[in-house]
C-alpha cells in the first residue's frame, strides 16, 4: 500500500495585501493552503475568489500554475497519515466545496489575531484557520490553541510535519510534472532554491 501524505503549502504571493500583512507579522509566508494529492493538482484554502480583488474571498481551489501562486515563493511541509485520516480530510474538503456558497472569508478574524482574541464566526475562515480545521477534523492534529488563532507560522512548526521544499512554487511544480509516480521524487524531498 502506498504511503498517504497531507501537505501544508505556505506562500508569499507578493501582492499588496500580502505585503501589508508581512509588515505586521514580519514573517516570509502569510498564506496557507492544504493539499492531499502529491501532484498538488488540488490545493485548497480560503482566499481571493477573484485574483484582482482581495476583498471578495471564500473557499478556493487554488491553481498552483496560474494566477497569484504561479510566481509565489513557498515552503512545503508533508506528513504521513493513515488511510482513515486522508479519507476524513478528503470528505471534509468535499463537504466544504459542495457548500462553498455558504462560506465566506473571515477578514474580522485576521484583525482579532492581532489582539490575540478568538473569533467565532459561523461558516467563515481565513487561510490558516481553514487548514488547521481540516487537520483537526481529519484527526491529524489536535491544536492546543483555538483554531481562530492559528497562523501560518504555527502551521510551519507542527510536530509530525517534515520539510519538503522551499523556493519558487513554479520550480517545484516543474519537478513534480517531470515524474509520473504518486509520491514526491526523492531528490526534491529536501530541495531548497
DAHUMO-V293805 format. One record per backbone hydrogen bond with DSSP energy under -0.5 kcal/mol. CO is the residue of the C=O (numbers start at 0). NH is the residue of the N-H. E is the energy in kcal/mol with one decimal. If there is no record, write none. Layout:
co: <CO	CO>
nh: <NH	NH>
e: <E	E>
This chain:
co: <3	5	6	6	7	7	8	9	10	10	11	14	15	16	17	18	19	20	20	21	30	32	33	34	36	41	42	43	44	46	49	52	52	54	55	55	56	57	59	59	61	61	62	65	66	68	71	72	73	74	75	75	76	77	78	80	81	82	83	84	85	86	87	88	89	90	91	92	93	94	96	98	99	103	104	105	106	106	107	108	109	110	111	111	112	117	118	120	122	124	125	126	127	128	129	130	131	132	133	134	134	135	140	145	146	150	151	152	153	154	157	161	163	164	165	166	167	167	168	169	170	171	172	173	175	184	185	187	190>
nh: <80	78	8	34	9	76	32	74	29	30	72	18	19	20	21	22	23	23	24	25	10	8	43	6	39	35	61	33	59	57	52	49	55	56	48	49	104	46	44	61	42	63	65	68	69	71	168	11	166	9	163	164	7	161	5	3	85	86	87	88	89	90	91	92	93	94	95	96	97	98	99	101	102	124	106	109	109	110	111	112	113	114	114	116	115	119	120	123	103	105	129	130	131	132	133	134	135	136	137	139	140	138	142	148	149	154	155	156	156	157	160	77	190	75	192	73	170	171	172	173	174	175	176	177	178	187	188	190	165>
e: <-2.5	-2.1	-0.5	-2.3	-0.5	-2.3	-2.1	-2.1	-1.5	-1.2	-1.8	-2.5	-2.1	-2.1	-2.6	-1.6	-1.1	-0.5	-2.9	-2.5	-2.5	-2.3	-3.0	-3.1	-1.8	-0.7	-2.8	-2.4	-2.9	-2.4	-2.4	-0.6	-1.0	-0.7	-2.6	-0.8	-1.1	-2.3	-2.1	-0.8	-0.8	-0.7	-1.1	-0.9	-0.7	-1.3	-2.8	-2.3	-2.3	-2.7	-3.0	-1.4	-2.8	-3.2	-2.1	-0.7	-2.4	-2.0	-2.4	-2.5	-2.4	-2.8	-2.5	-2.5	-2.6	-2.3	-2.3	-2.6	-2.4	-1.2	-1.2	-2.8	-1.6	-1.8	-1.5	-1.0	-0.5	-1.3	-2.1	-1.8	-1.0	-0.7	-0.9	-2.6	-1.9	-0.5	-0.9	-1.2	-2.1	-2.4	-2.4	-2.3	-2.4	-2.0	-2.4	-2.3	-2.3	-3.2	-1.7	-2.3	-1.4	-1.6	-0.6	-2.3	-1.1	-1.6	-1.3	-0.5	-1.1	-1.0	-1.5	-2.6	-1.0	-2.9	-2.5	-2.9	-0.6	-1.5	-2.6	-1.9	-1.8	-2.2	-2.6	-0.9	-1.7	-1.6	-1.3	-1.4	-1.6>
